[in-house]
């Protein structure tokens, strides 16, 4: 069950542009704009060289488990829905459990969708976990109802096509060459608990590819009986945006190494 969330008062949230100016961050364009030309001023590391990480407290997610796991790997972690803190942090973690549509409603209530979009436009790292990964896709379909996602990646999150759902437990993953997120844990198992996932990831057509664009690194996993396994997206690394369908905070030493890899990259 998710931890009890804090209430977020949107009326008390400052204007994003004012927050960015106060933090010395270049005004950020909507994601998809000239992101490559933006050079936000780096935020100074926390005391002792620890990286400042905000876990976004928007009402959905195993937030306290995520906070503890990040602290154990050396991050200076704050659990908050405060707009300024979320923009200023060196890293932002977006957890998520429950329904896709409900998570999107929670994100919008604290303007988390805007924070994520503008952080990514300025090259500022974001890590999504479980449904926090799913909402990065175009949309999610649950019980026949479609909900729009953040649209950072193409694709639709749908119910797993497997004899037994939910997919719950430890599973291996198929990690692509060059992954930094999975460095040292490419052959390990991770803990999953979900009924929905993105089952396709469109990389685009070679003829349309921008030579300056590095395609995302997609990690896959499988669920179901041998011969009838459903393949789904287990993780994606895409510039400043990374996300996992599994729970690294519940994945033992392998999950801790993955989180440490991410924190060290900030």
URZIVEN-V496057 format. One record per residue. N is the residue number from 1. RES is the residue in three letters. PHI is phi as a letter, one per 40 degrees, with the letter a starting at -180 (NA if undefined). OMEGA is omega in degrees with one decimal (none if undefined). D_CENTER is the distance of its C-alpha to the mean C-alpha in whole Angstrom. Layout:
# URZIVEN-V496057
N & RES & PHI & OMEGA & D_CENTER
N & RES & PHI & OMEGA & D_CENTER
This chain:
# URZIVEN-V496057
1 & UNK & NA & 179.3 & 19
2 & UNK & c & 175.6 & 17
3 & UNK & c & 179.3 & 18
4 & UNK & c & -175.9 & 20
5 & UNK & c & 171.3 & 18
6 & UNK & c & 175.8 & 20
7 & UNK & c & 179.1 & 21
8 & UNK & b & -179.5 & 20
9 & UNK & b & -175.7 & 23
10 & UNK & c & -177.4 & 22
11 & UNK & c & -179.0 & 26
12 & UNK & c & -176.4 & 25
13 & UNK & c & 179.6 & 22
14 & UNK & c & 176.6 & 24
15 & UNK & c & -177.1 & 23
16 & UNK & d & -178.5 & 21
17 & UNK & c & 178.9 & 23
18 & UNK & c & 178.3 & 25
19 & UNK & c & -178.1 & 22
20 & UNK & c & -179.9 & 21
21 & UNK & c & -179.6 & 25
22 & UNK & c & -178.8 & 26
23 & UNK & c & -178.0 & 23
24 & UNK & g & -178.1 & 25
25 & UNK & c & 178.4 & 22
26 & UNK & d & 175.8 & 23
27 & UNK & d & -174.2 & 22
28 & UNK & c & 176.5 & 19
29 & UNK & c & 170.9 & 20
30 & UNK & d & -177.7 & 18
31 & UNK & d & -174.1 & 15
32 & UNK & h & 174.5 & 18
33 & UNK & c & -176.2 & 20
34 & UNK & c & -175.0 & 22
35 & UNK & c & -175.9 & 19
36 & UNK & c & -177.5 & 20
37 & UNK & c & -176.6 & 23
38 & UNK & c & 179.6 & 21
39 & UNK & b & -178.8 & 22
40 & UNK & c & 178.7 & 20
41 & UNK & c & -179.4 & 22
42 & UNK & c & 175.4 & 20
43 & UNK & c & -178.5 & 20
44 & UNK & c & 178.1 & 23
45 & UNK & c & 177.2 & 21
46 & UNK & c & -179.6 & 22
47 & UNK & d & 178.9 & 26
48 & UNK & g & 178.9 & 26
49 & UNK & g & 178.7 & 24
50 & UNK & c & -178.3 & 21
51 & UNK & c & 178.5 & 17
52 & UNK & c & -179.9 & 16
53 & UNK & b & 172.4 & 13
54 & UNK & b & 167.8 & 12
55 & UNK & c & -173.3 & 11
56 & UNK & c & -177.5 & 11
57 & UNK & c & -176.9 & 14
58 & UNK & b & 173.5 & 14
59 & UNK & h & -177.1 & 15
60 & UNK & b & 175.5 & 13
61 & UNK & h & 173.8 & 12
62 & UNK & c & -167.0 & 14
63 & UNK & c & -176.2 & 13
64 & UNK & c & 174.3 & 16
65 & UNK & c & 178.5 & 16
66 & UNK & c & 178.9 & 12
67 & UNK & d & -178.4 & 15
68 & UNK & c & -179.2 & 17
69 & UNK & c & 179.5 & 15
70 & UNK & c & 177.2 & 14
71 & UNK & c & -178.7 & 18
72 & UNK & c & 179.4 & 19
73 & UNK & c & 169.0 & 18
74 & UNK & h & 178.9 & 19
75 & UNK & c & 171.4 & 17
76 & UNK & c & -165.0 & 18
77 & UNK & b & 174.7 & 16
78 & UNK & b & 175.1 & 16
79 & UNK & c & -174.5 & 15
80 & UNK & a & 169.4 & 16
81 & UNK & b & -178.0 & 16
82 & UNK & c & -175.1 & 18
83 & UNK & c & -177.1 & 17
84 & UNK & c & -179.1 & 19
85 & UNK & c & -179.7 & 17
86 & UNK & c & 178.7 & 14
87 & UNK & c & -172.1 & 15
88 & UNK & c & -174.1 & 17
89 & UNK & c & 176.5 & 15
90 & UNK & c & 177.0 & 14
91 & UNK & b & 177.5 & 11
92 & UNK & b & 177.0 & 8
93 & UNK & b & 178.8 & 6
94 & UNK & b & 176.9 & 5
95 & UNK & c & 177.4 & 7
96 & UNK & i & 170.5 & 9
97 & UNK & b & 178.0 & 12
98 & UNK & g & -174.2 & 15
99 & UNK & c & 179.6 & 16
100 & UNK & d & -175.6 & 14
101 & UNK & c & -180.0 & 16
102 & UNK & c & 177.6 & 16
103 & UNK & c & 177.8 & 13
104 & UNK & c & 177.5 & 13
105 & UNK & c & 178.3 & 16
106 & UNK & c & 178.5 & 15
107 & UNK & c & -177.9 & 13
108 & UNK & c & -178.2 & 16
109 & UNK & c & 178.6 & 18
110 & UNK & b & -178.4 & 16
111 & UNK & g & 178.1 & 16
112 & UNK & c & 178.4 & 12
113 & UNK & c & 178.8 & 12
114 & UNK & c & 179.5 & 14
115 & UNK & c & -179.9 & 13
116 & UNK & c & -177.1 & 9
117 & UNK & d & -175.8 & 12
118 & UNK & c & 173.8 & 14
119 & UNK & c & -177.9 & 12
120 & UNK & c & 178.2 & 11
121 & UNK & c & 178.8 & 15
122 & UNK & c & 177.7 & 16
123 & UNK & g & -177.1 & 14
124 & UNK & c & -167.9 & 12
125 & UNK & c & 176.1 & 9
126 & UNK & b & 175.7 & 6
127 & UNK & b & 176.2 & 3
128 & UNK & c & -179.3 & 1
129 & UNK & b & 177.9 & 5
130 & UNK & f & 178.9 & 8
131 & UNK & c & 172.3 & 8
132 & UNK & c & 170.5 & 5
133 & UNK & c & -175.2 & 5
134 & UNK & d & -176.7 & 8
135 & UNK & c & 176.6 & 8
136 & UNK & c & -179.8 & 7
137 & UNK & c & -176.6 & 11
138 & UNK & c & -173.6 & 14
139 & UNK & a & 173.3 & 15
140 & UNK & b & 178.6 & 15
141 & UNK & b & 177.9 & 19
142 & UNK & b & 179.8 & 20
143 & UNK & f & 177.1 & 24
144 & UNK & g & -178.7 & 25
145 & UNK & b & 179.9 & 23
146 & UNK & c & 175.7 & 20
147 & UNK & b & 180.0 & 18
148 & UNK & c & 176.4 & 16
149 & UNK & c & -178.2 & 13
150 & UNK & c & 175.6 & 11
151 & UNK & g & 177.2 & 13
152 & UNK & c & 177.7 & 11
153 & UNK & b & 176.7 & 11
154 & UNK & c & 175.1 & 15
155 & UNK & h & -178.1 & 15
156 & UNK & b & 176.6 & 16
157 & UNK & c & -177.4 & 14
158 & UNK & b & -179.8 & 18
159 & UNK & c & 179.0 & 19
160 & UNK & c & 177.4 & 20
161 & UNK & c & -177.0 & 23
162 & UNK & a & -178.6 & 25
163 & UNK & c & -178.7 & 28
164 & UNK & b & 178.0 & 26
165 & UNK & b & 12.7 & 23
166 & UNK & c & 170.2 & 21
167 & UNK & c & -175.2 & 20
168 & UNK & b & 177.8 & 20
169 & UNK & h & -174.3 & 20
170 & UNK & c & -179.4 & 20
171 & UNK & b & 173.1 & 20
172 & UNK & c & 178.9 & 20
173 & UNK & b & -179.5 & 17
174 & UNK & b & -171.5 & 19
175 & UNK & c & 178.3 & 17
176 & UNK & c & 175.5 & 18
177 & UNK & c & 175.5 & 20
178 & UNK & g & -179.4 & 19
179 & UNK & c & 173.9 & 16
180 & UNK & c & -178.7 & 15
181 & UNK & c & -176.2 & 12
182 & UNK & c & -178.2 & 15
183 & UNK & d & 179.2 & 18
184 & UNK & g & -178.7 & 20
185 & UNK & b & -176.1 & 19
186 & UNK & c & -175.7 & 19
187 & UNK & b & -177.3 & 22
188 & UNK & c & 175.2 & 20
189 & UNK & b & -179.5 & 19
190 & UNK & b & -173.2 & 16
191 & UNK & c & 179.5 & 16
192 & UNK & b & 166.8 & 15
193 & UNK & a & -175.8 & 16
194 & UNK & a & 176.2 & 15
195 & UNK & b & -176.4 & 18
196 & UNK & b & 178.7 & 16
197 & UNK & a & 169.0 & 14
198 & UNK & c & -175.6 & 14
199 & UNK & b & 174.5 & 17
200 & UNK & a & 174.3 & 17
201 & UNK & a & -177.4 & 16
202 & UNK & c & -179.7 & 18
203 & UNK & c & -177.7 & 18
204 & UNK & g & -178.8 & 21
205 & UNK & c & -177.4 & 25
206 & UNK & d & -177.3 & 26
207 & UNK & c & -178.8 & 29
208 & UNK & c & -172.0 & 26
209 & UNK & c & 173.3 & 24
210 & UNK & c & -177.9 & 24
211 & UNK & c & 178.5 & 26
212 & UNK & c & -172.7 & 23
213 & UNK & c & 176.0 & 20
214 & UNK & c & -178.3 & 18
215 & UNK & c & 177.2 & 17
216 & UNK & c & 171.4 & 14
217 & UNK & c & -175.4 & 14
218 & UNK & b & 174.9 & 13
219 & UNK & b & -176.0 & 14
220 & UNK & b & 171.6 & 16
221 & UNK & a & -178.1 & 17
222 & UNK & b & 179.3 & 20
223 & UNK & a & 178.5 & 21
224 & UNK & h & -180.0 & 25
225 & UNK & c & 176.9 & 29
226 & UNK & d & -178.9 & 30
227 & UNK & g & 179.2 & 31
228 & UNK & b & -176.2 & 29
229 & UNK & c & 174.5 & 25
230 & UNK & c & 177.3 & 22
231 & UNK & c & -179.8 & 20
232 & UNK & a & -179.5 & 16
233 & UNK & c & -179.8 & 13
234 & UNK & c & 179.2 & 12
235 & UNK & a & 176.3 & 9
236 & UNK & b & 172.5 & 9
237 & UNK & b & -173.2 & 10
238 & UNK & a & -178.0 & 10
239 & UNK & g & -179.1 & 12
240 & UNK & c & -177.3 & 10
241 & UNK & b & 174.0 & 7
242 & UNK & b & -179.7 & 5
243 & UNK & a & 178.7 & 4
244 & UNK & b & 173.5 & 7
245 & UNK & c & 177.6 & 9
246 & UNK & c & -179.8 & 11
247 & UNK & b & 178.3 & 11
248 & UNK & c & -179.1 & 12
249 & UNK & c & 178.1 & 13
250 & UNK & b & -173.7 & 16
251 & UNK & b & 173.2 & 16
252 & UNK & f & -176.9 & 19
253 & UNK & c & -179.9 & 20
254 & UNK & c & 178.4 & 18
255 & UNK & c & 178.4 & 15
256 & UNK & c & 178.2 & 16
257 & UNK & c & 178.6 & 17
258 & UNK & c & 179.1 & 13
259 & UNK & c & 177.9 & 12
260 & UNK & c & 176.2 & 15
261 & UNK & d & -178.3 & 15
262 & UNK & c & -179.0 & 11
263 & UNK & c & -180.0 & 13
264 & UNK & c & -178.9 & 16
265 & UNK & c & -174.2 & 15
266 & UNK & c & none & 14
